[in-house]
């Protein structure tokens, strides 16, 4: 026979679980089990069964539940196991051997584990203890305040055991097992800093420092969003550890350690280097040249969504540690994402922690944090990577001041403000040439697969428009469907109606990247972008754009400039613009109103007729027109 409170409140006999009935009967049993072998007063049971003022017949209800429980226990001959539910005055007493209650067995195993000196023995005991849990404590009982408090105490004991087991794994050098244990727990309890701190440390000790830093940043963001607080000492210490060398050894808790010598922190906050990176030799050289110089240069790597700005920058930065002996800082400014922009003060504090500023010296205000950051970087040779910026204003508070520092900013916008205020040098990324696109597909799929269908590989690359994001998603499609050949994929991509849908997997796709770009456009530019989707061709000027949008040429010119700055259009010659094929398809899908499409095209056709007539008149003034003007023109 077994009684369970570590999960759903239940009683199991030789034939399985007993039918306990309603939630309040389970609550009464839970209260008796939590105080097993101790008399529990009717007043306490009443508090466990009702939130507010109990009903007048509460005592009668309790008596009825006790009577039903006694009948259930008698039916499975509970007395043979030493179990008896008796009445003692104005109280009830559930007598049972402690070994029959999962909570008592859990406490005993954890106590034994804490006394164990061998990590293997300790881990085995804790694993056995945690296996007793079948879900949140006291599940299925009525959630009165008294029982919610008791459940919270039990759940806290479980989390403490999880943390002890994680520490035991780390102590024994089993860092991957610690990661596997902690990942689901941190997901289920995102506000519990000790779990997050242990996950960060375990990932770092497992040689996965970039993942450790990602875990820290997720935990920090959750704490800021949900509680409005910064990470505490334990999580901050784990973050500082993850910033250091990957060779930090695990330290046995039972081994005396000498006082460590002071070390110079050399931070490296870069995310992991992108897999399958190919090409961009000329662009890497241009970035190196732009980053050279004694004036603390600022470089803006700009280009359309999905062109590989971050991949190029991180790949380039990962190979230049020797040029920046004081480290590399990185921050995602989330300028083109669904989440809110990070506060400059938060990013500055992360930078200061990476630069070994102790908590007692950490400034509270953004201005003070910025001043300290600029002071610390004045004499350093440091690389700062600011990814995914939307505006120059996001970037300026995070710029270091040292002449030996280099800042690289990535953005879908051109950030002309940084050029004006900080003499930023601009590196514009374009799509890949066809040969490089095929080479990237080969890196992603393997040479055998592309060599088997060389023409189809080239056609696929061309239909992806040389956009690295599109090429990577196309490769993912082929990996997902091994039976799908390159020729079959190319045939599907050739259908413009389904091309963007094919170039999306899970949360990654060309359309979703473009959506984040267009979401930040001014209203007039967004309206013009949608109108351009009605254009039957690929090239447009300010006059045809004005006709499509129903606006004036000067207004259209301003909106076109905005779209060019956002890399949604390319100006191929003064006043002449072209849309990338995938951008054109996305713009076409933004308007689902046939009447609006018809009206826009009629305005465009009217403009074409008027232009042709004007050209004819200019060529032969007063001559016979080349064609007759429509009557309703």
N, C-alpha and C positions, 0 to 999 in steps of 0.2 A: 504494500500500500504506500502511496506517495501523495503528499500535499505540495502544491506549487503556488508560489506568489511571484516568482521571477519570470514574469510573462503573464498570460491569462490566469486568473485565480481558478484553480481546479483541484479536484480530488480524483485519483485514479486507483481503482481496485484491480483485482486479477483479470476482470473482463473489460477493462478500459475505463475511460472517464465517466464519472457519475453525472447525471442530469441535475445540475445545481439550481437551474431556474433563473429567476430575474436578477437584475444587477444588484438590487439592495440585499438580496440573500447572499450574493457573493461578497458584498461589502461587509456584512456581518461576519461571514466566515473569515474574510481577510483580516478583520480586526482581532478576531480570536486567535488566528494563526500568528499575527505579529506579536501577540502577547501570550503565546502558548505557555501553558503550565502556570499562568497567573490569572487570578479572577479579574474579569473585565466588567465594570459596572454598567448598568442599563443606561445611565447618563452618557457614558463614553460611547456606547453603541449607538445611542440616539444621535450623537454628534457626528458619528461616522456615516449615518444613513441619510441625514437631511442637512441641507445647506443653511436654511433660515429657521424660522419658527417651526418646530415639528408639529404634526397633527395631534389632536387631543387623544387619539387612540394609538399613539406611537408605541406604548408599552405592549399593547395587544398585538400590533404588527410584529414587533420583535419576538414575542412569544411564539407567534405562528411560524416565523422563519426558523427559530430554534427547534420547534417541534418537527418541522420538515427535515432539517439537517439531521436530527437524531434518527429519524426513520431511514434516511439514506445511508447513514453509517451502520445502522443495525442490519440493513439489507446486505451489506458486504462483510458482515461479521468483524467490524472495526475493533471490537473489544479484544479479539484474538491478537491484534497487533499492539495492544496497550493503549488504544485510543478510547477516550470517554468524554462526552459532553455533559456536564452536570450543572445544576443550579445551586448557587451559594448565596442565599439571601437575595439581595437586589443586584446580583451579579451572576455571570456565567463563566464557567471554567472549562477550557478545552485542554485535556491532558493527553499528551502524546510523546513518544520518544523523539528527541530532537533530530535523529537521523532520518526521520520520515519527512522532514520539511526541507525543501530545497534551499531556502535562505540560510538555515543553520549549517547545512553542508557547505554552502558557498563560503560563509564566514570562516568555517574551520579550515577549508583548503587554502584560503588566502592567508590565514594566520600561519599555517605551516610553511607556505611559500616565503613569507617574510622572514622566517627563521632559517630557511635553507641557505647554505653557503655556496652550493654548486649551482651555477647558472642553468645547467641542463635540468636539474631536479626542480629548481624554482619555476622554470618555464613549463615543465610537465604539470606541476600542481596548478599553476594559474590557468593553463589551457583547459584542464579538467574542470576547474571552477567556472570559467566563462561558458563552458559547454552546457551548464545547467540553465542558462538564460534562454528563454523562448520568445522574447519580445520585451516591450516596456513593462516595468513592474506593475503589478495589480491591474493589469488590463482586464476589462470586462466588469470591473466593480464600479459602483456609483462614485463619480469624482467629487466627493465632498472635500472641503479644505483639509480636514484631518487626514484623509487617505491620500490626497494629492501630496501633502507634506511627507507622508511615509513613503510614497512611491519615489519622490524626489531623492530622499535619503538612500533608498536602495539603488536607484540609478546612479547616484554619485559614487556609491561603493563599487559598482561595476566599472565605471569609467576610471576610478582610481586603480582597479585591478588591470584594466587595459594599459594604462600608463606604466604600471609596474612591469607588465609583461614586455612592453616595448623597450623599457630601460634594460630589461634582462637580455632581450635579443641583441641590443646594441652592445651590452657588456660582453656578450659572447661572440661578437663580430658578425652576427646574423642580421646585417643591416637591411637586406631585401625583405626578410620576414617581418622586420619592424615596419617597413613601408607598407607591405600588404595588409598588416594589421591596422595601421593607422589611417590609411586612405579612406575607407568607408566610414570610420569613426569621425574623422574631421568633416566629412560631408554631412553626416547626420547631426553633428554638434559644432557648427561653424563658429560659434561664439566662445567656445572653450579654448582659451589660449594655450594651456599646457599640452593639449593634443596637437595643436598646430605647431607649437615649438618643437615637439618631439618629431613630427613629420619632417619639418625643415631640417633638423639635425640628422635624421636617419637618411634622408635623400642625399644630403651632402656627404655623409660618411660612406654611402653606397657609390660614390663617384658620380652622382647626378646633381651637381651643384646648380646648373641652370634650372632644373625642375625644383630644386630647393628654393631658389629665389622666386620662382613663379608661385610656389605654395605660400611663401611669406607675403607676397604682394596681394594674393587673393584674400588671405586672412586679414591683412591690414585694411583692405577695402571693405570687407564685411564689417569689421569693427567700427570703421568710420561711418558706413552707411546706416548700420543698425543701432549703434550705441553712441556714435559721435565721439569716440575716444581713440587714442593712439595705442599702438602695441605696448604691452607692459614689459617689465625687465626680462622675463623668461623668453618671450618671443623675440625681443630685440637682441638678446644674447645669441639665440640660435641664428638669427639673420647675420649678425656679425661673424659668427663662425663660418657660415656659408660663403661669406665674402673672401675668406682666407684661402690658403693653398688647399688643394684637393687631398693632400697627403696627411691631413690631421688625423692622428690615430685615436681609436677608441680608448678611453681611460677607465680602468677598472675602479669601481667605487670603493673596493676594499683594499686598494693598494695605495700607500702613502706616496704623494707626488711632491717633488721639489718645487719651490716657487719658480714660475717660468720667468725667463729673461724677457725684457720688453722687446716687442717685435714691431717692425714697420708695416702697417697695413697697406697692402696694394690692392685696392678694390678692382673687381671685374664684374660689372653688373650686366654685361651683354647677354642676351638670350642665346640659345644654342645656334650654331651655324646652320644655315638651311641645307637640307639634303638635296643632292642632285643639281647643285648650282652649276651652270655652264655658261661659257662665253663672257661677254662684257669686259674683254681685255682692254679695249680702248677706253671704255668708260672708267675702269679701275685706274688706269694710268692718268686719266683726266682728273679723277678724284684726288689722287696722290699729288698731282701738280697744284690743284686748287687748295689743298690743305697745307702746302708748303709755305714758308715765310715766317718772319719773326714777329708778326703783329697779332698773334692769337687769332688766326683766320676763322671766319664763319662760312661754311659751305652749305648751300641749300640744294639737295638732290630732289628734283621735282619731276613729275611725269604723271600720266593718267593712272587711274585705278588698275591694279593688277599687272603693272609693267615691271615690278620687281625692285622698287626703290629700297625697301627694307632689306631684301635679300642681298642686294649689292652692297649696301652700307655695312651690314653685319658681317658679311663675308670679307669685305675689305678690312674692317676694324679688327676682326679676329686674327688677322695675319700681321698686325702692326704693334704688338705688345712692346717690342723693344724700342719703338719710337716714343712710347709714352710710359716711362719708368714709374710714374706715380699712379698709374692705373687708368681704368676706363669706367665711366659712369654712363648709365643708360636709363631713359625714361620714355614710356609710351604716353604721349599727350592725348591720345584717344580723340583726336580732332575729327576723325571721320569714323565714328562708331555709334552704336546704339546707347552707349553709356554716357554719363555726364563727364565733363572735363575734370581732371584732377585739379585740386587747389595747388597753386604754386608753393604754399607753405608745406604741404605734405611732401611734394617732390624734393624740396630743399632739405627737409628733415631727413629723408632717405639718403640724399647725397651726403649730408653731414654725418649720419651714422656710418656710412661707408668710408668716410674720411676719418673715422675713429674719434669723433667728438663724443665725449662721455655724456650720459643723460643729464648730469647736473649742469652742464654747460649749454644744453640745448635751448635755443631761444624759443619764446612762445609765439611772437608775431612773425608774419611773413617778411616784413621789412628787416627785422633784426636777423632772421635766418639768412636772408639774402646778403646782408652786410657781412656776416660771418663767412658765408660761402665765398664771397668775392675776396675777403681777406686771406682765407686759407689757400685759395687757388692762385694768388698773386705770384708765388714763387714756384709753382708746380709745373710739371710737364704732363698734362692730363688730356685725355680724349673724352669729350662729352657727346653722346649720341642722343638726340632728341627726335623721337620717331613720331610720325603721324601728326604733325602740327597742322592746324587749320589757319591760324593767324599769326602774325609777327608778335602780337601782344602776348601770346602764350609763351613765346620763346625767350623774350628779353630778360625776364627775372631769373632765368636759369643759365645765363651766359657767364662763364668764368672770365676772370680779368687778366690772368697771367699771359705774357707774350709767348710762353711755351705751350699754351693750351690750344687745342683745336676743337671746334664745335661743328658737328655735322647734323644738319636738320633734314628730315625727309617730309615731303608734303605733296599733296595733289594740287595745291595752290602754288603760285609763283613766289609769294611772299616778297613782293617788291618793297614793302616797308622795311624789311631787314636789309635790303640792298641800300636803301636810303639812309637808315640809321646806323648800321654796323658794317657797311661796305661788304656785305655778304657776296660771295661768289656763287654763281648759279650753274649747276650741272643738270641739264635737261636730258632725261632718259626717253628714248623712243622705243617702239616695238622692235623685236628681233628680226633680223633678215631671215629669209626663208631657210638658208643653209644652217644658220644657228638654231632656228626653230626645230628643224629636223634633228639636229644634234641633241637638243634638249629632250626631244621625244625619245631618242635613242638612250640617253642617260637614264631616263625614267622607266623605259620598257625593256631595255636590253637590246643589244645589237642584233641578236638573231631574229627578233620579231620585226624590227623595222627593215632589216636587210631582206627578209622574205617578201616584203611588199613595199619596195622603195618608192614607187609612184604614188601609192596610196598614202604613205607617210608624208610625202611632200604635199599632196593635196590636202591632207588633214591639217598640216601646219599652215597652209595658206588660208584655209577656212577659219582657223583660229586667229587669223590676222596678226600673227607674230606676237600675240600677247602671252607672256609667260603664265599668267594665271589660267587662261583658257587652255593652254597646252598641258598644264599640270592636271586640270580637271579632265581633259580628254584622255590623258594617260590613266587617270584613276578609273574612268569608265571602262577602259580596256582591261585593266587589272581586275575590276569588279566582275566583268563578264569575259572570262578567258576565251569563250567560243566566238566572241565578236571580233572579227578581223578588222584591220585598218581600213580596208576598202568599204566594208559595210558601215563602219562609223562615218567615213567620209561621205558616203551616200546619204546618210541621215543628216549630217551637218549641212549638206548642200540645200536641204529644205529649210528656207529661212523661217518658216513658221515654227519649227521646233529646235532651232539651233541653240537659242539661249537656254531652253529647258534642258538640253543635253549637256550644256556646259555648266552644270550645277550638280554638286554632290553634298549631301547633308547640309551643313551650314556654310559651305564655301561655293561661290559661283560668281560668274561675271555680272549677272543681273543684280545680285545682292551688293556687290562692290559698287556698281554704278548708282544704286539706290542711295547709298550712304553719301555719295558725292552730290547727287542732285538734291538731297534733303537739305543741304546747307546753302543752296542758291538763293539769291534775292528773288522776289516774286516775279519781276518782269523777265529775268533771265530764265526762270523755271517755266514761265508761260511760253517764251520763245522756243525753249528746248523741246517742249511738247509739240509745238507747232511744226518744228523742223521734221518731226516724225511723219508728217503728212506729205513731205516733199517726195516726189517720185524718183528723184535722182540723188546724187551724192554731193554735188557742188552747190554752193549758195553764196550770194552776196547780200549786202545790206538791203538792197531794194526788193529782191525776191523774199528775203527773210521778213521784211516789213509787210509785204503782201500776205504771206502765210499767217503772220500773227495779227494782222489787222491793226498795225501801228504805223508810226512814221519812220522813215529811214534813219534820222538821227537817234531815235529811241532804240531802234533795232541795232544800230551800230554799237551803242553802249552795252546792250545785252549780249551781243556777239563777243565783245571784248571780255565780258565776264565769263562767258562759256570757254573762251580761249584760255583765260587765266586758270580755269578749273580743269583744263585739259580734256574738255568734252568736244572741242573743235580744234582743228589745226588750220592756221592761216598759211596757205600754200603760196600766196602772192598777196601784195597789198590789196585788201578789200575782197579777197577770194578765200572761201573757207570750205573745208571738207570734213565730213564725219567718218570716223573709223567704222567699218562695217558693223561691228558688234554694238557700237554706240548708236548707230542708226537704227538697228533692230530694236534696241532698248527704247529709244525715243518713240518709235512707231507703236510700241506696246503701251505707252503711257496714256493714250487717248482711246477710249472704247466707244466714242460717240460718232456713229457714221455721219450724222448731220454736220458735226463740227469738221470732220475730215473733208466732206464734200464742199462746205463753205470755204475752207482754207484753200483747197485746190482751185476752186473757181476764182478766188482772188488772185492766186498765182497765175492762172491762165489769162485773166484779164491783164495782169501786169505784163505777161509775155507778149500779148497782142499789142498793147500800147507801146511797148519797147520796139517791137518790129515796125509798127507804123511810124514811130519817131525816127528810126534808123532809115526807113525808106524816104521820108521827107528830107532828112539831112543829106542823103546821097543825091537825090534829084528834087531840089526845091520846086514846088509847083507842078511836079510831074504827076502822072497817073499812079495811084497807090498800087503796091504789089498785090493787094487783096482788099476786098471790101470789108469795111467795119461792120460788125453785127449791129442790127437795128436797135437792140436794147443796151448797147455798150455805154 
